Amino acid sequence: MEKVIIITGGGRGIGRALSLHFAARGWAVCIVDLNRASAAEVEALVRRYSPSSRALIADIRDEKRIKALMETIAERYGHIDALVNNAGVTDKEHGGSWTFPSNCGSPSCLPI
Ligand SMILES: NC(=O)c1ccc[n+]([C@@H]2O[C@H](COP(=O)([O-])OP(=O)(O)OC[C@H]3O[C@@H](n4cnc5c(N)ncnc54)[C@H](O)[C@@H]3O)[C@@H](O)[C@H]2O)c1
């Protein structure tokens, strides 16, 4: 059975690299990002390796949107194997330290 991974912030940087990494190994990648253009660009790339991969546009701070998105993923794939909780931003106003827009306090990568 095809493995399914959700990568938040998959449209750029580390998330983009991880999306390509997993797609090249045959995983179906759910690229969750608030930036539609970059998510679409990564979706086009990963689908060359993994045609069932999809970009899903969402702000991970929006709990209602994330619940709906999880239902979409569950309906489409039937299961989820891993989550990379990667989406984040740099807080340039406070000396460039890294901050995380989600408040789940979870580790970044979870096998499910
Ligand atoms: N790059 C580093 O040196 C470094 C160091 C420590 C921690 N981190 C953490 O690693 C993660 C990725 O870093 P990066 O350098 O690849 O970042 P990046 O800025 O290059 O990419 C972040 C991606 O996340 C998306 N994103 C941001 N907020 C979002 C939200 N609320 N909902 C959905 N998508 C959102 C952006 O649109 C973007 O595509 C971040 O959480 C960052 O805090 C990075």
The ligand as an ORCA input file, in Angstrom:
! r2SCAN-3c Opt
* xyz 0 1
  N      16.196     27.103      7.964
  C      16.718     27.084      9.196
  O      17.916     27.349      9.426
  C      15.858     26.706     10.392
  C      16.425     26.648     11.667
  C      15.638     26.271     12.753
  C      14.290     25.990     12.570
  N      13.763     26.080     11.326
  C      12.333     25.780     11.180
  O      12.168     24.864     10.094
  C      10.952     25.155      9.424
  C      11.195     25.398      7.914
  O      12.196     26.382      7.728
  P      12.533     26.900      6.273
  O      13.808     27.645      6.378
  O      12.408     25.794      5.292
  O      11.340     27.975      6.087
  P      10.842     28.735      4.753
  O      10.440     30.098      5.195
  O      11.806     28.596      3.626
  O       9.527     27.910      4.346
  C       8.437     27.863      5.218
  C       7.214     27.424      4.443
  O       6.151     27.341      5.387
  C       5.013     28.006      4.872
  N       4.251     28.512      6.011
  C       4.620     29.457      6.917
  N       3.650     29.668      7.806
  C       2.633     28.829      7.463
  C       1.344     28.604      7.995
  N       0.908     29.273      9.060
  N       0.559     27.674      7.415
  C       0.986     26.988      6.327
  N       2.189     27.175      5.771
  C       3.014     28.089      6.318
  C       5.567     29.119      4.003
  O       4.609     29.563      3.040
  C       6.771     28.439      3.367
  O       6.435     27.759      2.174
  C      10.330     26.373     10.111
  O       9.381     25.930     11.063
  C      11.504     27.002     10.813
  O      11.067     27.725     11.956
  C      14.500     26.419     10.234
*
